[in-house]
Amino acid sequence: MKILFVDPYANTFFSFRYQLFQRLALEGNEMILVSEDSPRFSELRKKYKIVFANCQLRNKTIFSNLSLISEYRKIVKETKPDLILTFTIKPNLYCNPRSKETLKISTITGLGSAFSARWPLKQIVVGLSKHNYKKSDAIVFQNTHDRDVFEKCKIPMRHMLVVPGSGVDLSLFPFSPINDHSPFVFTYISRIIKEKGIGDFLSSVEALAPTGKFAFRIYGSIVDTQFSERIQKLEKAGFVTYSTFVENPQLVYKESDFIVLPSYYNEGISNVLLEACASGRPIITCMSTPGCGAVLVDGKNGFSVEPRNPENLTQTIQKAANLSQTSREEMGKFARQYVGENFSRQTVIQDYLSLIKSLQTSKQ
């Protein structure tokens, strides 16, 4: 079977979906990857066909979207796949089969801000979704909340599957014993956008860093430039260390004591939180945010905070810093065990293989 595997960014492909891609290839399928032009694909190009497509997920201009639709249509026409696997909203909506014989599986990696936007933007997105997702043979969700939103909006679904996010590879993120150092390190790892709670985190830095009893680190590209100056000031004052890219995430988790993500962004399942827990690091996040709350067992592998409540976050960070060594050890061990039992990447891969086999059988 010829499979068109559409993942717009090299980083997400290698971090979360490369193993699924490899497994499908090992099953004897002809794999064609559609993604951005990146030097990270230099080795992969020696084994597989890669088609480059410029997918700017946050570009909302009509020209950009029409250009991407045209680009995807051309790729599908030229490759003539038997199955199209797409990830993230634009590939899901725009990369559709030209033949009724071609299977299509769309994966919802999070609803983002569109489904929680005000009218008429939400109305437009729901309308597009109703029109385009009916072309999918199956829709894969990473949490039950997103599935429920689709059902509430009456978006057509021929088949539906809920998987535990992208899953986490425990072998890539080994358990690390807790650190014996002072001050404790609280780390934010994510894109710098308002919905991810970066503003609340910066408020906690401003309140606590001057005491000298806390250390703060930020990793992530600045998408919302409104936070640039604020981060620069805190970095210049020595209150936070900032890096735009996580070169060695395993080391970052190991050197951290808590991973903080006060997000209210509609993502599938937070991969950062999965990786942190796999590494034995407690998390501080919003239980009410589906993509984050699914990973958290409040009081067991971390603490819940209220979204858009910087005071509550500051108090929770202080609470975390006052934990005994024994309590932190118990949290770290539980975190590792919990994601290992509930968010294994191998489970996710097997779910996809079973779904594909089921769809193939139903088509015959």
Secondary structure as UniProt FT lines:
FT   STRAND          2..6
FT   HELIX           10..12
FT   HELIX           13..17
FT   HELIX           18..26
FT   TURN            27..28
FT   STRAND          30..35
FT   HELIX           39..41
FT   TURN            42..43
FT   HELIX           44..46
FT   STRAND          49..52
FT   TURN            57..58
FT   HELIX           62..79
FT   STRAND          83..87
FT   HELIX           89..94
FT   TURN            100..101
FT   STRAND          103..108
FT   TURN            112..113
FT   HELIX           114..116
FT   TURN            119..120
FT   HELIX           121..133
FT   TURN            134..135
FT   STRAND          138..141
FT   HELIX           144..152
FT   TURN            153..154
FT   STRAND          160..162
FT   TURN            165..166
FT   TURN            170..172
FT   STRAND          184..189
FT   HELIX           194..196
FT   HELIX           198..208
FT   HELIX           209..211
FT   STRAND          214..219
FT   HELIX           225..227
FT   HELIX           228..236
FT   TURN            237..238
FT   STRAND          241..243
FT   HELIX           249..255
FT   STRAND          258..261
FT   HELIX           271..278
FT   TURN            279..280
FT   STRAND          283..285
FT   TURN            287..288
FT   HELIX           290..293
FT   TURN            294..295
FT   TURN            299..301
FT   STRAND          302..304
FT   TURN            307..308
FT   HELIX           310..321
FT   HELIX           325..342
FT   HELIX           345..363
//
